[in-house]
Amino acid sequence: MRAFLSTFALLISLSTTAIGGPKEEALQVVEKWTNAFTGSDVDGIVKLYAADAVMIGTGSKALIASQEGIRKYFDDVFRSGKYTPALGEHSVLQISDTAVVVTGFDTIVGVRADKPVNLAGRDTFVITKRDAAWQIVHFHRSATPN
């Protein structure tokens, strides 16, 4: 019986560790975003954003403050080429049990107009937990200065 209880306690601790806390859960959203971006999956990206999310993309000339605007932005990005982003050096700051900021540097490689591209950038994701889901409420990406 003691061996059973020890094994049971170990399994519970492992499953709790696997779930992770707010930082880990927010990073899962960034990973889903990266996978959707790599797959040119506009629907997959848009569903990660809250209905009231705001963003400034690399090529944005205005604040995008609607899911329709986010959809149009990424439709335009994926119409211009095929890209794969990779998050590099980054920081994860837990603001509360329901708010996390992920900021850092990335590299986007791909092909645009049959020419290779390698775009270095800076990113900020603000991810919050609403009800049971973690969602992006703010996103900003800008090119890394020379």
Order of alpha helices (4+ residues) and beta strands (2+ residues): alpha-alpha-alpha-beta-alpha-beta-beta-beta-beta
